[in-house]
Amino acid sequence: PLASPASPESTALRASPEPPSPGIVRGRVVGILTGFPRIGEAVRLEEPANPAAAFTSLTDASGEFVFEGIALMAWTVRALDAIATVDLTEASPEAGITLPVAEPITLRGTARDAAAGTPVSGVRLQALGFGAGQSASAQSDPGGRFTLTPVTVAASPALGAILVEDAGWSIEGGHASLEIVLHSLSDASGIELRLHRRHTTTLIAVDPAGTRLPAAALTLITGDLSRAHALGVTGDDGALAVALPAGLTAWQIAGWHTGWPLLLSEPMTADAVTVEVVALETTDLEVTVVDTDGRPVPGAVVTQSMMPTLLGVTQRQFGVSLRPESQTALVTGERGVATFSRLPRCAHLLTATAASGLETAVGESAFQEIDLAPAGETARVTLVLEVSNLLEVAGRVVDTTGEPVRGATVYVPERGVTEPASALFQTVTDGAGRFTLEGVQTLGGVRVAAAADGYAPSLPQTAFPGNPITLTLTPEVVIRGRVTRASGAALTRFALLLWRPAATASGAGWSLRNLTQIGAESPEPSGAFEWHVSDLPPTLFPGPVWLHVMGETNIVATADLQLGAAPPQVFDLGRITMRASHDLDGRVLSQRNRPIEAATIQWEDPGSWPEPAQLGAVWRATSDAQGRFTLRALPAGHWRVLIRADQRAEQAFEIDIPATGRRDFVLQEETGADFTLRVTGAGGRAIAGAVTELRAEFSEWTSTVDTDDLGNAQHFGVLPGPHRLEVLVPTRGGHTWTSERIDIVELGLVRTIETGGWLDVTAQIISAEHPARGAAVRLADDDQMTIATATTDETGRCVFRAPPGEYQLWAGHAVLNVTLDRNRDVTLRVE
């Protein structure tokens, strides 16, 4: 039936008796988290140019509504905080939409004493966040159980927290709240709060003479040193009473005062009633910067940062920001001198920077405690700028086919440099794509990048003398178009997504994987846009990609693009007409026709990119207790739906949108079987003692087995589907860890991991001209997938064993390109 107008002003929208207007808008209102129908919700149909003129309707028991006999034009549909736009035309007089709205849910769980394991009763709790900004409070009952309701959820997934309001308790780790992420309704139940009792400690801030300090800001530092907990400010008596978590075995109080830059207590190993926090004595520090010939360097930037000893460890990277001035930079004068005043008497890190902005040297005392003079005098340190250490790095610039790029600019990116032509160090490739950068003033390696007309700029890579580097340029991809509704009206709010078709791991079928996406507000009222895509991997050229344009909630457009190898790649799509998208409702069932709860249903493979939820898209859903789910804003076409549940392997179903409509998916029951991995070395020699781990990609199933004397590791109960295979292979001086994704199709077969053709990379890590002992090093392939990890010995060395190929060696943020065509010894310097 025709909906009733909301007000007398809406009478102009009534359908004419003769002839009736043919437009129809149908839809559902569902909860944004659960997908459950919302009954009795008011839905409002508005004319965009005149919102006061509107129809209203209430949803029925299925959460559905309908507006019939309305004019063919653009309409706005609202329900609570959800909004959508429909565009009715003679060609498309009907529209169907789903409006996801905020919904109330209940959080349930148990509060337990982390030490005793017993329930905690009477603790006051509050739920905060979850996208709605509202809160709910409750107390735990005698069994420690709590119920927080109503908690309004306005996003999916929804991020919020449970706050412990009882001063006598804290969350495990000393935190006041526990962060909660709700992906489905099942995440709202069974919440476990592990609580620790707090005890009252009085903190007293004093100066070196013992005089109490009011208004001193104090912070708790716990054993992992990963974060600080602000406690408050001392009162007029210099004291601060705080409730600290009981049972802390390593903690310390730090702070600052307007007259004293650093206050520290003694490291604590147990609870304490009173703790004195003492200001460190201060002194001035005079830093002289000279070059290698001993001449003063005016205009050098000198930076100092505190390195206090916290819990017995000198912190070279003092992550606790106690005072705004805890890190200070000064510029040397004509005599090359910069003087810092009132620094605390602890270790300090000093660096000097050349005028070009490239860090060129660190003084001998950079990692040592400053030798403080007696009170009233000034400590002095000299830093030497070794600007004479000039590098020459060389390499090639190629395109995605491996052909040289002539005339490319190779440059050293610097702070504040956005264009290659503005870089201090730059050169141009010759006809063979080769380049040489000379006179680069820096210690160790240097970051270089390349740019050329028609290509997207390359990502910077670290180059070292004597180790030529290869930079790959991908063609610049420019996509232009003008987005409109079916009526021809411009659309200025939309998202652009780019996908690539990719073969499945088994080689059967295909899938879509998200490459990149942007949200767009068109710079022009006409809906025109120009998208410069610069972050595509070289392996895409040449090859197909798929453009996906998403509009407001329920309209979509797609286009197939074929990327070529030659630059530039410009696609002018002209007018892009948005059409209705579609929802997919259904249930997930077992072969016994029983609903499967908490199954994950996913359209294609969004990868690490979230769906544009702000436009109403839901491409990944979780089934409820009845097995029901809803996927929203799907484009028309022939697609795959991927479903995983319990210990079952991921199962794929082909669907047609929109013909599928509502559909139930029946998951096949599966039983595990045996799967054998064999690890061999040179000449097929069996490798015993290798650790093999097989981990299902879409469930919690994991199996770890060591190889026997025959090099075999037999895994039982393996289900078909994608798995992550990790092997820890014994090598000279340690182990090499390798990882790969495999798709197990046939069970009972033997898979062989052959290491006989692998080669050794002996890497030495150098930091501050000394071997770096205990450094974490990894070897990655061209796709940045880590294939091996190791830790350096006392000489700063570690050994990797890997198949021949192109790799990157990483230590911290430093990287070295390695071509593994023979056994190699390499050195990586970490600045």
N, C-alpha and C positions, 0 to 999 in steps of 0.2 A: 504493500500500500504506500501511497504517497506520504512522506513525512510531513508533520505539522510544522508550520513556520514558527521560529523562535520568538518573533515579535511582530507587531503590526507593520513594521517597516519591511518585513520580508514578504508581504503579500505579492509584490511585483514578481516574485520568483515562482509563484504557483503556475503549474502547467495549465495551458489553455484547454478548455473542455474540447474544443474542436479546432484543429486536430491536436491530440496530445503530443507533447514533445517526446522524442524517442530515446532520450538519454537515460542511462541507468548506471548507478555506481553501487557496487556491492563490496562488502569487506568484512573483516574480522578485527576485533580488538583483543590483543593477547598480552599477557605479562611479558615484560622485556627479558626476564631471566628464565622463567619456566616455560613460556610459550603456551600456558594454559589460557583458555578463553576467559575474558572479563565480562561478567554478566551485569547488565543494567548500567553500563557506562554511557554517558552522553556523548554523541557524535554530532559534530557541527559541520555543515556544508556551506561554504561561503563563496561569494563572488570576490576574487582578489581585489578588484577595484573598489568594492563597496562591502567591507566585512560586516557592516551592520545589517545588511540584508542576508539572511541565512535561514536554512532549514535545520532542524535538529531531529535526532532519532536516538533511541535507546537500543543497546545490544540485547539479543535474546539469550536463551540458555546455552547456545553454542558460541556466544560472543560475536554473533553476526549481525549485520545491519544492511539496509538497502535504501537507496533513494531512487525513485522511479519517476519518469515523465519530466525530466529536467532538460534544460536547454543544452544544445551542443556548443560548448565553450570550455574554457579553462576554469576549473574549480579548485578551491582549497578545502581539504578535509582535515578536521582537528578532533582529537580525543585526548583530554588531559594535556600532557606535555608532548604528544606526538603530532606531527603535521605531515601531510602529503599533498601532492598536486596531481590532479588528473586532467587530461586534455581530451575532451569528447569531440569527435568529428563525424561526418557522415560515413567515412570509411571505418571508423572505430567508435560506434556510439555507446559501447559499454566498456566499463573498466572495473577491475577487481584489485583491491589493495588489502594489505595487512598493516595495522597500526600497533607497534609495540609500545606499551606504556609502562610507567613506573608502577610497581606493585608492592604490597606489604608481604613480608615473609617473617618467619620466626627462626632465630638462632638458638640452638640447643647444644649443651655440652656439659662437661664436668670439670670442676676445679679441684685439683689435687695438690697436696704438699709434695713437692719434688723430692724432698729428702726422705720422708716417711712413706710416701705412696698412699697416704690416707686421704679421704675426702676433706675438703675445707668448706665449712658451713659459714653462712652469714657474711661472706665477702661481697662487697658492693661492686657491681660491674656496670659498664655503660657501653653501648654500641654506637660508633661514630662513623660517618662517611657513607660509603656504598652509593655514591653518586647523587644522593638526595639532600645531604647536609643535615638530616634530622637524626635524632638519637632516641634510644630506648634504654631504660635502666632496670636492674633487677638485683636480687640477692640470691646467693646460692643456698639451697635447702640443706637439711642435715646430711643428706647423701652427697653433697657437693654439686648436685645438679642445678643448672640454671637455665632459664628460658627468657630470652630477650625478644619482646614483641610489642608493637609492630615495628619492624625494621623496613623502611621504605627503600627499595632497590630501584635505581633509575639508570642503570647501565649494565651492560653484559659484555665481558666479565665486569664484576663490581668489586672495587677495592675499598676496604674499610678496616676497622680495628675494633678490638674489645679493650676498653680502658679499665684498669684496676683502680678504683677510687679509694680503696682501703689503704691507709698509710702503713699498716702493719704487714702488707704483702707486696711483692713485685713479681713480674713475669720472669721466667728463667733467663739469666743473663743480666739481671738488674734493670730490665726495661719496665716502663709503666704500662705498656700496651702490647697486644699481640696483633700483628697484621693479618688480615683475613682476605683472601681472594675467592670470590664466588663465581665459579664457571657454570654451575648448575645448582639445582635445589639440594642435591645430595651433599654439597659442600657446606650447607648450613646446619647439618646435624653431626653429632659425634665430635664436636670441637673439644680438644683436650687443653686445659689451662694448667701448666705446671708452675706452681707458685713457690716462692721462697719467702720465708719470714724476714722482715726487716728489723733492725735494731737501731736504737737512737745513739748517735755519736755526736759529740760536740767538737767542732773544728775551731781552732783558735789561730788567727793570722797575726804574726808578729814580724817586726823588722829585725835586722841582725843584732840589734842591741836588746831585743826582748820586748820592745814597746808594742802594744797591741795596735792593729791596723783596722779601723772601720772601713766599710765600703770596699772590701777586697772581694773580687769575684773568684769563686772556687769551683773546681771541676774534679770529678772522680775519674780516674784512669784505672781500667781493669787489666787483667793479665794478658789479653790478646793484643792490647795497644791499638786495636782497630778503630776504636771510637771513644769519645769522651762524653761524660754525662754531666751537664751543667747542674750544679747543686744550689747556687744562689749567692747572695752577697752578705758579708758579715755586718752585724749591727754596730751600734755606737761603742759597744764593749769589745769589738773585734772578734766576737764569737758567732757561730752559726750552728744551730742544732739541726741535724739531718737524719732521715731514716734511710739506712743503707741495707742492701741485701745481706742476710746472714750467710755465713759460711764462705765468704770470699777468701781465697787462699793467696791471692797476689793482687794488691791494689795500692794506690798512692793518690795523694791529693796534690793537685797543681793549681796555680792561680796567678793573678796579677793585681796590681794596685797602681793608682795614678803615680805614686812615687817610686814604685819598684816594678820592673818589667817581668820578674819571674819569682814565684813563690813555690816551694816544694816541701812536702813532708818526707819523712823517712819511708822507704818501701815497707808495706805492711803484709803480714802473712796470716793474720787472724783478725777476729773482731776486736774492736777497741772502743773504750768509753770516751776517751779524749785524745785528740790528735792535734799536734802543733804543726802549723804550716809556716815555714820560715822564709823570709825574703832573702834571695841570694845577694851578696854584695855586688856592687857595680864598679865599672871602671870605663874610661874612654879608650877607644882603639883607633890608632892611626895606621892607615893602610897606604903604602906607597906602591904604585904600579910603575914598572920599568920594562923596557924591551930587553932583548938578549944582550945588547951592548951596554946595559946599565943606564940608559938614558930615560928620564922621566917621560911618562905617557899622559899628557893632559887629555881630558875629555873621555877617559875610559869610564865605563859604568862598573861600579863595584857593588856586589850584592852580598849581604850577610844574612844568615838565618841561624837561629839558636839550634843547638844539638844537645839538649839536656840529657842527663842520664835518668831514664825512667825505668823503674823496676830492675835496675842493675844493667840496663842496656842503653848504650849511647844511640840516640835517635838521629840519624843523619837526615831523615826526612821527617821533621817534627810535624805530625799531622794534626796535633791538637792546637787549634787557634785560640790561644788564651788572650791575646791582646792584639788590637789592630796593627800595632807597630812591630809585631813579632818578626817580621821580615822587612828589611829596609834596604833601599838602593840609593847610592850617592854617586856623583860624578867628580872625578879627580880634577884638581885645579892645575895651574900652570906648572907647579912643581911635581905633578903626578900624585898628589896626596889627597886622600879623603879621610875625614875623621868622624867616627861614630861615637856618640856620647851615651854614657850610662848603660852600657851593655852588662848583662848579668855575667858573673864569673862562672861560666860553663863553656863547653866546647861550642865553637861556631863554625859554620861552613862559609867559606869565602870564595867568590868567583869574580873574574874580571872579564869584561866583554869589550871587543874592539868596536870602533865607531861604525863599522859596516853592519853590525848586528849579528855577526857570526861569532859564536863563542870560540875563543882561541886558546885559552890557557887557564889552568888552575894552579895557584901557588903551592909551594911545597907544604905549607902549613894548613892547606885547605881541609884536610881530614884529621887535624890534630887540635888538642885544646890550646887556646891562646895562652901564652906565658904571661900571666898578668903581673904587672908591676905592683909595688906596695901602694897602699891607699893614697890617693891624691896625685898619683903619677899616671902616665898614659902608656898603655901597651902598644907595641909597634910590630907590624908584620909587613913583609915585602912580597908582592906577587910579580912574577915574571911573565910577560906576554911573549910567547914564543911564535911571533908572527913570521919567523923565517922558515917555518915548516910548511912549505908550499907543495901541494899535491898536484899530480897530473893523472886524471882519470880518463878512460877511453871506452868506447863501445860502439854499438850500432843502434839505429832506429829502423824498425821494420813495420810493415802493415800486418793485417791479420792473416795474409797468405804467406808471410815470410819474405816478401819482396822489400828491398830497401826503400826508404822514404828520403828523397833528396830535398834539401833546403829546409829541413825541420830545425827548429830552434831548441837546443838543449841548454838548460839553465839550472841554476841553484836557487830553489825557492827560499826567500828570506821573509822575515816578519814584515808585514805591511806591503809585500809585493804581490799584486794580483795579476799583472801582465808580464809575460816572459821578457818583453823588450825593456822592462824596467829593472830587471835583475842585474846585480853587480857582476856576476860571473855567467857568461853565456857564450855559445858558439853555434855554428850552423853545420849540418851534416853535408858531406860531399855526395857525389853521384852514387857511391856504393852504400850510402846511409851511415858512414862512419863519422865519428866525432872524437875530438880530444879537447878536454877542458884543462887549461894550464893555470898555474898560479893561484889555486884555490887555497885560501888561508884558513885552515882548520886542522885540528888534531883528529887522527883516525879516519873514518870514512866520511863521505859527503853525500847528502841527499840530492839527487838530480831528477829532473823531469823533462818531458819533451812536449812540444806543441807544433802543429803545422796546419796550414789552411785546409779546411775540409775535414779535419780530424778533431776528435775530442781530446783534450789534454790528457796525458798519461798520469797515472798516480806516481808520486815520488818514490824512488828506490835508492837504497844506499849503495854507493860504488866505492871501491877501494883500489889503490894503485896496484897495477900488475894483474888485475882481475877484470877483464873487459865485461861490460854489462850490456844487456840487450833490452831496449825499451820498445814496447809494442803499442802502436797507435791504432785505435779503432775509428772507423768513419763516424763523423758527426751525424746524428740522426735528428732530423727536424720534422715534426708532424704538425701540420696546420689544418684548421678546419673551422667550421662555424656550426655551433650546436643549437638546434631549434626543436621545438615541440612539433607534433604532427600537424598542428594548425599553422605552422610557420612562425609562431612567436619565438623570439630569442630566449635561450636559457643561459643564465649567467652564473649558476651555481651547479657545479658538477665535479666529478673526479675522473681522472684518466688513469687507466691501468694497462700495463703491457705484460703479456704472457708469452711463453714459448711452449710449443708442443714438445714433449720429451718422451722417449721410449721408456717403458717400465723396466725394472731391473731384470725381469725374466725374459725380456725381449718380446713379450706378447702384449698387444694392445698399445695404448698410448696414455698420456696424461698431460695436464696443463700445469706449469709451474710459474708462479708469479715472479716477474723480474724486477719491476719497479713501479711506483705509483706516485701520483701527486694529487692533492686536492686543489681545485682551481676556482677562483673567482675571476670570471672573464674580464679582461681590462677594457673590453668594449661592450656597449649596450647591445650590439648585434650578436653577442655570443661567440665572437671569433676568438681563437686562441692560437698560440704558436709555442710548441713544447720542444725544447732542446734537450734531448736525452743523451747524457754523457757518461753514464755508469754501466754500460752494457759490456759483458765479457767478450773477449776476442773470439771465443768459440762460436758465437752466434753468426758470424759473418763468413760466407753467405748462409742464409737460412730463413725460415719463416718465423714471424711473430704475429701476435694477435692483439689488436687494440680493443679495449673494453672501456666504454664511456658510461658512467653511471650518473643518473640524475636524481631528483628528489624522490626517494623511497621506492618508486615503482616504475621508473622509465629507464631505458637502457638502449645502447646502440653498440654494434661491433663492426670490426673491419679486419680483413686478412691483409697482412703486409709481407712482402718478400724483401729481406735485406740483401743487398749486394756487397761485394768486396771493395768496390771503388768509391772514393769519397766525392762529394758528400752524398748522403742518403736523405733526400727530401721527399716527403709525401704530402701532397696537397689534396686533402680529401673533400674540399668543397663543403657543401651543406651536409651535416650529419643529423639525420632525423631520428629523434628519440621515440622508441616504441615501448609498449607496456612490458614490464618484466613479470616474473611469475613466482609464486610460492609453491613449495613442495611439502605437503603434509603426509604423514603416514605413521606407521608403527614398525618397530623392530621386534621380530618374533623368533622363537626357537622352532625347531622342526616339530615340536609337540604343540605348537600354536600357543605357547606361553609368552607373555610379554617379557622383554629383556630390558631391565633398568640400567641406566648409566652407560649405555652404549654411545659411542661417538660416531656421529654421522657427518660426513664432510663432502662438500662439492669440490671435485677435482683436488688440486693441491695448492692451497694458498701459500705454502712455504712459511717463512718467518714473518710475512707481512699480514697484519690484521685486515679483516674486511672493513670497508668504509662504513662503520656502524652509524656514523652521523647521517648517512643517507639511507638508513634502514636495512642495510644488508646483513644477513646472517648466513654465512657459508659453512659454519661448523656448529652443530647443536648436540645436546645430550638428551637422551630419551628419559622420560619420567617413569614412575612406577608402573604405568600402563603401557610402557614402550612407545609412547607418542613423542613426536618431534615435529619441528617446522623449520625448513630452510627458506630464506626470504631473498627476494630480488635476484632471481636467477634469469639469465638471458635465454631466449629461445634457442634450441639446438639439440644435438645428440651428445650427451655427456655421460660421465661416470659419477657414481656416488660410492664413496669408500666408507666402509663401516667396520669398526672393531669393537669387541666386547669381551670381557672376562679374559680367559686364556686363549681365545680363538685368534687365529691369524687374521690379518686384515682381509676383508672380502670386498670385491668390486662388483657393482651392478650397473649395467647400462640403462640409461633412461632417455626418454624423449620429452623435452620441454617445449610447448605446454601440454602435449597430449597425455603425459603421464598422470597429471592431476594428483589425487591422493593415491598413495601406494604403500602396501605393506612389504617389508623386506624380511625374508626368512633366511636366517643364518644357518649354514651347514654345520652339523656337529663334527668335530674332528678329534682324533686320538693321535697322540704323539708316537713317533717311531724313532729308530736309531739313526744317528748320523755320525760318520767317522771323519775326523780330520787327521791328515798325515803331514808331518813337517819333515822335510828332507834338506840336506845340504849338498855339497859338491859331490858329483858322481852318484846322486841318489842316496847318499849316506843318511841313515835315519838320525834325527836329532832327538835325543832323550832329554826330558826335563824342561821342555818348552811349556809354558803355561798358556792354555787356550781358553778363551772365554767366548761363549756364544750367547748373545742377548737379543731377545725378540724386540723389534723396533716399536711395536705398538702394544706391548703388554709388559708386565713385570717379570716374565719368565727369564731366568738366567741360568746358565750351566757353565761351571769352570772345571776343567780337567787337565792334568799334566800328561804330556806324551810319555809313553812307555819306552822300553829299550828298542822297540821297532819303529818309534816315531809316531805311534798312533794315539789318538785321544778320541774315545768313543763317548758321544753325548746321547743320552736317553730322553725320551719323551719330547722330541723336537717336533714342533708344528710347522707346516709349510708356510712360506711367506718371507717378508724381508727381515733380515737379522743383521746385527753388527757383530763382526768377527774381529776379535782382538787376540793377538799372539805376542807373548813375551819370549823372544828368542835369545838363548845365551850367546854372547859374543865376547870377543877378546876385551877384557877389562870391564865387563858388566853385562848388560842386557840391552836389546833393542826392542822397542814396543812398536808394533805395526797394527794398523786398523783398516778395515775395508767393509763395505756394505755388500752383502750377498743376498740373493733371493733363492731360498730353498724351495725348489719345485718338486723334485723327486727325492723321497726319503730312502734310506738304506744304502745310498751311494757313498763313495769315498771321495773326499776333496783333498787335493794335495797342495800344500804350501811349499813351493820350491825356493830355497834360499841359496842354492849352489851358484847361481849366476849373480848373486848380490855382490856389491862392492863396499869397501870400507871408506868412511869419511872420518879422519881423525881431526877433530876441531880443538883449537886452543883459544880460550877466551881471555882477553887482556883488558883490565880496567885500571886506569891511572898508572899505566906502564908496569903493572904487576899482574901475574896470573890470578885469575878469579877462581878461588876455590869454592866448591859447593854451588856454582851457578846452574840454574835450570836452563837447559838448551833444548830446542825442538827442531825437527826437520819437517818441512811442509812441502806439499806438491804445488803445482801451478794454481790449483783451486783453493789454496790456503788450508787444505785439509792436513792436519798433523798426522804424519805416518810414523814418527819415532820421537822418543824423548830420552834424555839422559841428564846426568848431573856430573859436573866436572870434578876431577880429583885434585890432590894438593898441587899439581903442576898446572891446573887450569884446563886440563884436557879431558875429552870424552870421545868415545868411538861410536859411530853409527854404522849399521849395515843395512843397505837398502838396494832395491833393483836399480839398474842404470836408468838415467833420466835427468830431467831438469828439476832442481829443488831450490828451496830457500832455507837458510840456516838462521834461526832466530835466537837471540839472547836478550831478554828484556825488549826494548824498542829498537835495538840494532838488528840489521838483517844483512845477509850476504848471499848472493846468488851463486849456486854451485852446479856445475855440469858434471854429472857423475858418469864418466865414460871409462874411468880407471880409478884405482885406489888413490885417494887424495889426502894431503895434509893441508889444512886451511887455518887461517887465523882471523878471528873476529874481534875487533876492538870496540869496547863499549864505553861511550863518553859518560 
